[in-house]
Amino acid sequence: MVFSFQIIKFEMISFVQSTYWSQSIGDKGILYKSLKDPYSKLIIQSSSNSKKLFHVPKDRTVIVVNDVVHFLGELV
């Protein structure tokens, strides 16, 4: 698997298998932590209405700031 750092402006974001994510608020924004491989996935819908599914590795944090999401992951 090749994980790369993603910075994506989004219209809507959905966390797949939401029981495998923890949520907290930090000084950088809203933080979601991936708790279990390989179930921690998220769907990002961009302003052009395209949807993409990403896998986020265990123990990695997804940071949501305003309408931008920052994370290490791979396109599924």
C-alpha positions in Angstrom: 0.0 0.0 0.0 1.2 3.5 -0.9 0.1 6.1 1.6 0.6 9.8 0.7 -0.4 13.0 2.4 -3.7 14.4 1.1 -5.0 18.0 1.4 -8.4 18.2 -0.2 -11.1 20.9 -0.3 -14.4 19.2 0.3 -18.1 19.8 0.0 -19.0 16.8 2.2 -17.1 14.1 4.1 -18.3 10.8 5.4 -16.5 8.5 7.8 -17.1 4.8 6.8 -17.5 2.4 9.7 -17.8 5.3 12.1 -17.3 3.0 15.1 -13.6 2.7 14.0 -13.0 6.5 14.4 -12.5 8.7 17.5 -13.3 12.4 17.4 -11.9 15.3 19.3 -11.4 19.0 19.0 -7.9 20.4 18.9 -6.3 23.8 18.3 -5.8 22.9 14.6 -9.5 21.9 14.0 -11.6 18.8 14.4 -9.5 15.6 14.7 -10.6 12.1 13.7 -8.3 9.3 14.6 -8.3 6.0 12.8 -8.7 3.1 15.3 -8.7 -0.1 13.2 -7.1 -1.3 10.0 -8.4 -1.8 7.3 -11.9 -0.5 8.2 -11.0 3.2 8.6 -12.1 4.7 5.4 -13.6 8.1 4.4 -15.6 9.3 1.4 -14.8 12.8 0.2 -17.1 14.7 -2.1 -15.5 17.7 -3.8 -17.3 20.9 -4.9 -17.4 19.4 -8.4 -19.6 16.5 -7.0 -17.0 13.9 -7.6 -16.7 11.3 -4.7 -13.5 9.4 -3.7 -13.0 6.7 -1.2 -9.7 6.8 0.9 -8.2 4.3 3.3 -6.5 5.8 6.3 -4.0 3.7 8.2 -4.5 2.8 11.9 -3.4 5.4 14.5 -3.4 8.2 11.9 -5.3 11.5 12.4 -7.5 13.2 9.9 -7.7 17.0 10.5 -10.7 18.9 9.3 -10.2 22.7 9.2 -13.1 24.7 7.7 -13.7 23.0 4.3 -10.2 21.4 3.9 -9.3 17.9 5.1 -5.6 16.9 5.8 -4.7 13.2 6.2 -2.3 10.4 5.3 -4.1 7.8 3.1 -4.5 6.0 -0.1 -7.2 6.1 -2.8 -9.2 2.9 -2.8 
